[in-house]
Amino acid sequence: MRSLLFLLALALPAFAADTLHIFTWADYISPETVEKFEKANKCKVVIDTFDSNESMYAKLKAGAKGYDLIFPTSYMIQLMVTEGLITELDHSKLTHLSNIDPAVLDKVSDKSMRHSVPYTLAYTVLACRSDKVSNPESSWSIFERPDVKQRMTLLDDMRESIGAALKSLGHSINTRDEAQLAAAQEVLLRWKAQAAKFDNEGYKAGLDSGEFTLVHGYSGDLWQVAQENKKITLIVPQEGTIMGCDEMVIPKSAPQAALAHAFINHLLDAEVAAENMQWTGYLCPNTAALKKVDPEFLSNPAVTMPEAIRAKSEVIQDLGADLAKYTKVWDAVKR
Amino acid sequence: MSSPRRQEIISTLPSLGWLIAFFALPCLISLTLAFRASDLRGGVGDGWTLETVKSLADPIYVPVLMRTVGISFITTMVCLMLSLPMAWHMARCSVNWRNALLLLIILPFLTNFIIRIFAWRSLLHPDGPLKHLLVWLNLISEDALLLNNIGAVMLVMIYTQLPFAILPLYAAAEKFDFHLMDAARDLGATGWSAFRKVFLPGVRQGIISASVIVFVSSLGQYVIPQFVGGTMDEMIGNKIVQRAFTDRNLPLASALSGALLIMVMIPVLMMTWRERRARA
């Protein structure tokens, strides 16, 4: 009955208050946060989800209209800005912008937040089964240990895995230098000989069940598995790693740009951000909010990434035509 | 036009129309894409080019191609070897038995393909029941791995394709006149040579259809190597997925699909040609 009423409400926009249409990843905003916003602004929030930046981009490119606020990853935002899909933000409506951690802004391409405001920060890390791997070293070189042979996984993602190999050599993950990429290819071939699989999805369950003893994956996911299984330990490679930053942008076609600005400002509010990030499990780079969260949440290594490692970590950037150099290495590795 | 001919055309029209709209046209569209320029944004650019098709000559595709053909060939051979005695037995046993066996062959199709692959993953798990049993029987060592290697890919491939070999072979064996076997034995043939010289030629048509069906559907597999294979077991299907999703290069993915389509067409055309020659 309730869902019927909901559908009815959707079908009668003339009688409904303003509606904000958000396009984001699944389970990425806490329902409480949304409810508070709806009450304060006497509006309705409709959330539509995507599962990859590419599919979101393809949908927009194909002419999808009506979205007011989108949460892409920063490399995709560069592309969307060059394609002229994103509007410039009106900073006078974003009073909480100063809450954003300047150290994080330093890592993304839009440092002055002209088009985008950072929402969450996730790291690519490692996790192992402490009962099967003794004294795990905090380094990418752990992939070369003989005792994880055929029991470890690497991400089936060109930029992530080549990036990890580049980081292990002390190079930038966005390098365009072919000699550095060739060196990374050698490292990756050694890791591949050790790996059981290239995997993006099954590694969580595989680590939990003991099929794998060492996996390469995303901090939020691995943190969740580690909460369930106490034998799982997160490892942050000291050479630095890849940071993923999802940001908020307003498309040029947004019908409710003012409401979208209000929502961004709402998410930046310290109280709201603290509640929201503890619900999603992802770090919001919000200095004021981090003072208000539960200390247990801060024990997440992805949240309290040591400053030295964070300084060495990078965000994936769009490389344009030079992406072909990475494809070449990846092809040679995966043949 | 004679009336039976017209009737034939009218009765095949719906399925022909369906195939043109949902098979021939999409194939043509994807083949056309192979000749368009690629666009870094993941779309299809303007203009026409032969570069993408030429790039298929790159030696990096050789191992993937050899592996795809090799895995498909071995799968076909093993499926034939396993299903020939099965088809023989089914054709000769009582009706009740035959129906029970047919039901058992079709039963796995009632569950989802992906779920069956995941069941294999649990079965072959490094701490799974099969591993423990084999270690207990002293057949394998403690660190042997049953999962994420070429052996697991072959096992699941054969498991998946076996019904597609049994069914056409059974259909052929059912029509085979088993009195011919008795006649061969009367004339002094041993059991094995009667099987080889009389039964096998008798079900030749079934062997050909079973081989083509199994080989062709094996060529296009990518889910099995992805879920139970390791880092060295990619097939051409996995390459196509990578080109389309990670590399955002639709024309190259289309060119590879075109190459796969041609590989698939060869055995099918050979079968049609043989059939036509046999009829003539």
Boltz contact constraints between the chains, C-beta under 6 A:
constraints:
  - contact:
      token1: [A, 54]
      token2: [B, 42]
      max_distance: 6.0
  - contact:
      token1: [A, 150]
      token2: [B, 145]
      max_distance: 6.0
  - contact:
      token1: [A, 158]
      token2: [B, 246]
      max_distance: 6.0
  - contact:
      token1: [A, 192]
      token2: [B, 231]
      max_distance: 6.0
  - contact:
      token1: [A, 195]
      token2: [B, 231]
      max_distance: 6.0
  - contact:
      token1: [A, 196]
      token2: [B, 148]
      max_distance: 6.0
  - contact:
      token1: [A, 196]
      token2: [B, 230]
      max_distance: 6.0
  - contact:
      token1: [A, 197]
      token2: [B, 148]
      max_distance: 6.0
  - contact:
      token1: [A, 197]
      token2: [B, 230]
      max_distance: 6.0
  - contact:
      token1: [A, 198]
      token2: [B, 231]
      max_distance: 6.0
  - contact:
      token1: [A, 210]
      token2: [B, 127]
      max_distance: 6.0
  - contact:
      token1: [A, 211]
      token2: [B, 125]
      max_distance: 6.0
  - contact:
      token1: [A, 211]
      token2: [B, 126]
      max_distance: 6.0
  - contact:
      token1: [A, 327]
      token2: [B, 247]
      max_distance: 6.0
  - contact:
      token1: [A, 331]
      token2: [B, 60]
      max_distance: 6.0
  - contact:
      token1: [A, 335]
      token2: [B, 60]
      max_distance: 6.0
  - contact:
      token1: [A, 335]
      token2: [B, 63]
      max_distance: 6.0
